Amino acid sequence: MIRTLQLHIPDNIRWDALSVRLFQENAQFFSPAAIEIECDGRTVSIRTDGPGDESLLLSRLDMLARRIATSLRDADEAVIFLGGAARSASHDPMPMLLDRGEATPNGRGRFISRGRLFTLIAALDEFFGKFALRQGADQAMVGSSIPLSILQRTGYLKSFPHHVRFCGRFRREARALESLSGNAAQPDKTGIPWIDELDTVTEALSPTVCYHCFAANADSVLNRDLLLTASAVCHRAEHLAREDLSRLEEFHMREFIAIGTKQTVAQALSAAAEHSVHAFERWELHFRLATATDAFFAASDVDQAYFQTLLGLKRELSLRMEHSGIWLAVASFNEHRSSLTDPLNITRDGKPLKSGCVGWGLERLAYALFAQLGPEMADWPSTVRTDLGL
């Protein structure tokens, strides 16, 4: 039975756009049965289809709102640059993409892209990949899984446990394989409890592209700075995955990675941001570049001081989705300092190097282009079609 619960956020608690976004991203872990979490002013509505103590849930969500407010203190996500103007023709292109068979659902938070959607995603990947190559980056090809030891050393498992999708394999025993084969032959079983037959889990589906590049250089002394670029499928558990392309469990991302001196990293991030902003201006898009942050508040050992330092180290380029009233992040520019090279022991002259990365979310960006520019590419600004070879 679906229930709707409501929580009022007190007036003395910070409750702005940043607070709301962090609340929505984290509230799902306090209510695993939540179907939808909406915020209207200071009223939070939670639709849930599972049993539970309502008063306990609301108490936990109230605590979450207070923790977020405390952690943010006086920090704000500042808009660095605002470009373009609201497009009155903005619409949700998802029904059109589904009707034309250009986006086909393939499980929770996954779509198969075909036709114009595929063409656009491939063109965007090539456009930003060529930029990275012009900066002197080496092209790399990476896989789909990564050792858990890397995610543990870098702190990813501690900071983002909610995003990890683990990879398991069955024990090399006849009994375990017989159990797999026998249970798989029973079509009425959709959730087969195979956990007892799994071997020790040592890998996860990769949540990013850049972690492969850091893993490849772990415990190394680098005598020269590295610039790398790669495109791959990334995997993140999204408990509130949407039925459009704005929040997926599996998505394609082009990344540009820099490992070296502080100056090298700063130049790489600056060049990527400038290139992206210039492209969006040419394409007549309504966008903004702003400081941003990632945070997971469901864990009891969140290092709030570290969360504070993230503000200013991460910038996001977002496109306005007028049909939903949100800014959809389509690219991020991340300064790691030595937060990854230090634990992975990537050094020069006995000291950890600096690093940074840029990621362009290709499905999100393609979705936002259709939303802002309309369903027919022939009607798009000529600069878009020329730059992307459409």
Helices and strands as residue ranges (DSSP letters): E 3-8, H 17-27, E 34-40, E 43-48, H 54-72, E 79-83, H 94-99, E 103-105, E 111-113, H 115-134, E 138-139, E 145-147, H 148-153, H 156-159, G 161-163, E 166-167, H 174-184, G 195-197, E 203-205, H 210-216, E 220-221, E 226-235, E 250-260, H 262-282, E 287-292, H 304-310, E 314-321, E 326-337, E 346-348, E 351-352, E 354-361, H 362-373, G 377-379, H 382-388
